[in-house]
Amino acid sequence: MVINGYIDAIRTDQIIRIELHDKIVTVPRSRFREHLLLARLREEFGDNIRRNMVTEAESILRRYCLVAGLETKDIDGMSGKEMLFVYLLLADFNAFKIELPFLTPNPNSDGTQEKEVAYSYTDRQWATWVSLLADTYGWAAKDIYQMYPEEVACYIQEAIVTSYKEVELRRSLSKMSYKYDEGRKVFKFIQTPLPFWMVDGLMSGEKTVRVMKSMMPMGNVIDLSKPN
């Protein structure tokens, strides 16, 4: 299955048909919640295989198939080889299948891992995604978990872009965001620093909203962060 964009990401016919016990079983593609659970199970399966823990690995395969949408009756009686084959089919079917600018690794990065913040915890990035969508669009977590993972990712990128545009608009209302060009005798707006993927791709060619100098607030600038 190929997902090239947003329309593909929201298709309702995302299913796979697998032949089991001489019959065809239809399995729907995992939604966001199941996608996260399946990703964790894939990691656990790989870890057990590397440690040669065969019994534990087979147990994870069974759990994976159940979370992916198969029923107990579908996998009862399967050999280890058959279950591994089904697992590989389902793992490929449920893999994340869209390329988005905000998920692109920074080509200018030196490979140094970012320092972990004090309030971090395991899998926090996914909670951040849900929190951002809930805060931006007012959606409930249970509704976000029912979306396809690629659909969620599309909304995440749009939420990030919107937040930067809002910051840019607010900054354009401040005199401190303009630098006077002595040579041209004009004020030049200092743009908001953007992630590399917005500068090189998504935001290229877009015009930033500007506020005329005559509409700018006048008077002394008061820094409220400093004590009187």
N, C-alpha and C positions, 0 to 999 in steps of 0.2 A: 504493500500500500504506500502511495506517495502523497505527501502533503506539501503543496507548493505555496500555500498562502492562507489567508484568513477563511475564505470560502470553503476550501478543502477541510480546514480545521473544525468547522461547525457542521459538517455533513452528518446526517443521522443514519447513514447506511454503513457505518464503520463496523463491519463484522467479518469474521473468518469462519469457514466451514472446515471441520476436521472429521476425517473418517475414523470412528472408534467402534470396535466390536461389530463390524459389518454394517454400521449405520452412520449417517452424517449428522454431526452435532454442530449447531450454530452457536458461536460464542461472540458476544459483543465486545468491542474494544473498551479497555479500562478507562474510567473517568479519573479526575485528578487525584482523589483520595486513594483509589486502588493503584493508580500509577506510582504514587509514593511508596505504598506498601510493597508493591512488586519490585521496585528498585532496591529496597532494603533486603528483600529475600534473595535477589540476584547477588548482592554483595555477600550475604551469609553463605549462599551456595558456593560461590567461588572460593571463599575463605576455607570452607570445609573440604573442598576438593584439593586445595593446595596443602592442607594438613592431613590428607588421606583419611578423612573421617567419612567413610562411605555411608554408614548407617544414618548418620546425621544429615548427610547430603541428600539421601533418598527421602528423608522425612521433609526436608525443605522443598524438594521437588513437588511432593504431594500438596503441601501447603500452597505453593505457588500456583499450581493448577486450580485449586479451589478458589483462591482469591481472584484469579484471572477469569473465573466464570464457569468452570466445569463443575458438575455435580459429583457427589461421592460415587454414585452408581456408574458414572462415566469412567472413573479411573480405577475402580476396584477390579482386581484381576490383571492389571497391566504389569508387564515385566519392567525391570529397571531400564532396559534399553528402550522400550516403548514410551515410558514416561519421560525419558530424556529427550526423545524425538518430539513429543508433544510440547515439552518445555521450551525447546529451541524455536518451535513454530510460534508459540505464544509470546516468547520473549522478543522475537523480531517484530511481531505484529504490534506489540504494546510499547515498542521503543519510541522515544521522542523523535519526531520526524519533520521538524521545521527549523530553518535557519533564520534567525532574527539578528539584526544589528547589535542589540544590547547584549546578546549572548556571545558575541565574537570576542575572542581573546585579544587583548591589547597588543598590537605588533611592536609597540615601543617599550613593552615591559621587559625588565631585566630578569624576570622569572622569580624574583623574590616574593615570597608569600606574605600577604598583608598581616600585620600584627593583629592578633585576636583581641577583641575588646573585652573589658572586664565582665560585661553582662551577657556574653555569648553562651550558647549551650548547643547541644547536639541537634542538628537539623533546623537550626534557627532560621536559615535562609528561606525555608518553605513557610514558616510562620510569618516571616516578613512579607512574602508575596501575598498571603491571604490578608494580612493586616493592611497592606497598601491598597488592595482592591476594595476592601470593606470601607476604608477611610475615604477613598477617592470617589467611589460610586454608590456607597451605602448598601452594598450587598451583604447578605448574611453568609457566614462561613459555610454553612451547609449547602447553600446554593453554589458557591464557588467550587466546592468539592465535587459537585455534580457535572462540572464542565470538563471538556476534554483538555488534556495538559497543554496542547498547542494553542488552544483558544485562550487559556489562562495566560500563557506567555505573551500573546498578542496584546491583551489588555494591560499587562504589566508594563510593556514598553510604552504604550500610549499614556499610561498614568505617569511614567517617568518624564516623558516629553512634555506633558501638560504642566507638570510641576516646575520644570525649568522655564517654560514660557511664562508662567505666572510670576516667577521670581524676576525674570527679565522685565516684565511689565512694571512690577513694583519698583525695581531699581531705576527704571526710566523716569520715575516721578521724583527722584532724589537728585539734588544738585551735586551731591558727592560722587555720582556716577558719571560725571562729565569732566573732561580735562580740556583746558583751554589751549588751543593750538596757536602759539604766538605768530608763526609764519603765515597761517591762513586767516588769522583773526576770527576763528570760530571755535565753538565748543564741540568736542568730539566725545561721543558716548563710549564708555568703557564697557565692552560686552561682558556678560556673565561667563565665567569659565565653564566649558561644556565637556562632557565625556567625549573621548575620541570618536566614538561611533556616531555621535550627533554632528560633529564638525565635518567628518569626511563623507558621511552618507546622508542620513535622514534630513539634516537641517540645511544641507547645501542648497543654495538657490532660494531659500525662504527669506523673506524680509522681516526684520525685527520691528515690532511696533515702537514708534518713537513719539515722544511728546515734545511739542514746540517749546522753544525757550520761553516764549511769552506766556506759556501756560505753567511754567515751573514755579514752585513756591519761592517767595522772596523773603529776605531777612536773614538773621543770624542762625547758624546751624547749632542746635543744642544737642549734645551727646547725653542722652538720659542714662547711659550706662555708668557715667562718672558721678561721684558724690558732689554735692554743691560745695 
